[in-house]
């Protein structure tokens, strides 16, 4: 699958993988900033943004997409940054293609399985009848009935695209809903992966617990934990300066 992407800068490649219901647009400010010292690629993963849709949405499929992307763009090795679902893709890629990864930066996600945490979001999104939407603000009003956090609503509505006939979802919403169990599965490995690994979590997020470090180090023994104060799950958006400072420092070591 040919993934939609943008690239910035030159020199050593850095590939950034967004989370579920996100897109490469979520990472543009950070990517441009980092491009002063690296060649930064942001990609839309399958079923997201402007990349193709598929009935299949598994980590093995997304890893296959990514190795195709590396080969297509002649990327022999790269630093890999993955947030949430993108972090699990990055982990699986590092397990399957360890020789292609220089450093692994995982943002607020653990290899373990997760319980369903998007039920309300799916319900809110799927109740919107796009054929009746005339303005983006109308969709936000509908979302606000179930999703009270304005920042989350704005994040979700980045997936709404205006076309000649009205509004459509850029993402494959039905596909996510049908494949949600595949997104929550654990990432596992039969052997240790000796890649420098930095785990960045938000202090206000519950996605990564202290108990998760044991699981991390069973797969990635060199895992280093960095906790960013005053940040939730979207660490790069909540504390952009501190997040940039940490990533730049770690990639420069």
N, C-alpha and C positions, 0 to 999 in steps of 0.2 A: 504494500500500500504506500503510495506517495503522499507523504505528510506535508501539509502547508507549514511554511516556516518564514521567519525573518532572521537576518543575520546582521551583526554590527561588529566593526573593529577588525583587528588582524591578530596575528601571532597564535598562541596556544588556544585550541578550541575549548569552549565551555558550552555544554548542551543543557538547557533548562526544560524540565518537564512539569507542567502545571498539574493541579489536582482535579478531582471530579467536579464537573459542571463549570470548570474554568476554561481558559484559553490562553494562547500566547500573549494576548493583550494585557493580561494581569501582570506580566513581567517586563513590559517594555521599558518603563522608567529605570528599573534596576539593571536591565540588560545594557541600555545605553550608557549608564554610569560605569558599569564594569568593562565596557568595550574600550576604555582608555588603555587597558593593558592586556586584553584578551580578545579573541574572536568568539563572540557570543551568538549562539543559535537558540532562538526560542521556537518551539514547535507546537502545533495543535495536534494532540494525540487523536487517534481514531475516534470518530463519533463526537468530536469537539470542534468548535470554531469552523474553519473552512476546510478541514480535512474530510476525507470521504467517510460515509456512514457504512456500517456493517452490522449484521445480526450477531456477530461474534464480538464479545468484549471480555477478553481474558488477559491475564498478565503475559502468558506465553505469546499471544497474538500481538500485544503491544511491544514486547521485546523483539519479535520478528520485524515489526514495523521499524523499530529503532535501528536494528542492525542494517536493514535496507537503507535507512537514512544515512548512517555512517558510511556505508559503501558508496552510495550515490554521490555523496559530497567529499569522498576521498579523505575521510577522517580516520586516521589510523588509531589514534588515541585521543581521549578528551577527558576533561573534568566533567563530572555529571552531577547536576543539582536537581533534586526531585522533591516536590511538596506534596504531602498527603498521598493520594493515589499515585501521583507521579513519583513519589519516593519509593513506593513499592515496585513500580516499574524499574526504577533505577537499581534497587536491590537485586531484583531478578536478573536484570541485564548484567550486573556485576558478577553474579553467580555463574551465569551462562557464558559470559564473554569477558572474563576478568582481565585478559591481556589488553583489552581496548579501553580500560578505565584507568586514569591517572589517580584521581582522588574522587571520593564519593561524599557528597554533602546531602544529607537527608534532613528535610525540614518538617518537624512536628508529626512524625509518623513512626510506628514500630512495626517489626515484622509479624507480630501476632495477629490473630483474627480479631475483628471488631464486630460488636453487635450493631444491628441496624440503627443508624442515627439520622437517616435522611427521610424517614417516612412522611413527616409533616411537610417537608420541602417538596417531595414528589406529589403528595396530595394537593398542595397549593398550586404547583405548576400545572398539573394535569386537569385541574378544574377550570382553568382559563380557556374560554372559547375564543380562539384567536380570530375567528371570522367576524366576531362582534367588536373587536378592538379597533378603534379609530385613532387613538393616541396612546403613546407609551405610558402616560400617566394613568390611564384607565387600568392597564395591567398591574401597575404598582398598587393601586387601590384594592384590586382583587387579591393580590398577594398579602397585603397588610392585614387581611382578615385572619390569616393563620401565621404569618411571619411578621413579628412585631419589631424586629431589629432592622432599621432602615439600611444599614450597611450591607446586611445579607441580601436584602431586596435589590439593592443597586448592583451587587455582585451577580445575582441571578439574572437580572434584566439585561446584562451585557450580552446574554445569549439571544436576545430578541432582535430580529433583523427586519427592517422595512423593505418590502419588495413592491412591485407595481400593483399587485393584487391586494396588498395589505401587510400583515405581519406574519412571520414564520419563526420557528425556533431554528437557530443555527445548529444546535446540538441535536443528537438523536435521543430525545427524551424517552420515547417508548423503549428504545434499546437499552438505556441505562436501567430502566425499571425492571425489565425482564432479566437483565444480567447482574442485578445488584448483589446477589449472593457471591458471584465471581469476584466482585470488587472487594468484598470483606474477608476473603480467605487469607490464611497466613502465608508468608514467604518462608520457604524452608530450603536447607542445603545439607547434603551429606558430608560436606567437608568445609573447613575454614577457608575464608577468602581473605588473602593477605593484601588488602588494599587500604591505604590511609582513609579512614572514615570519620566524618564529623557529623554529629547529630545535633541539630539546632532546634530547641523547643521554646515555646512561649511559656512564660511563668504562669500565665492565666489560663493555659490550656490543660486539658486532662488527657490529651491523646498519648502522651509519653509519660509513663510512671517510672519511679526509681526501679521497680521490679522488672521493667522492660530491659534494663541494661544487661542483665544476665543473658537474656535471649539474643540481644544484639551481639554480644561478645562471643557467643557460641558460633555465630556465623562470621562476624567481622570482628576479630579479636582486638584490633587496634582502635576500636570506636572511642572517640573523645566526645564528651557531652558538653554542650554550651547552652546555658539557659539565659534567655533574654528577658529582662524585667519589663513589666507593663505591656506585654504582648500576648495575644491569644493565639488561636490556631493559624491565622493568616499573619505569621510573624513578619514577613517581608513588607506587608502593608501597615501593620500596627507600629512597627519600630524600624522604619526604612534605613535610617542613618546607622543605627547600631547593627542591624543585620548586614548592611553593606560592609561595615568596618570588620565584622567577624569573618565574612566570606573572603574579602580581599586579603586579610591577614593569613587565613588558612591556605588559600591558593598560592600565596607568595612564599610559603615556607619551603 
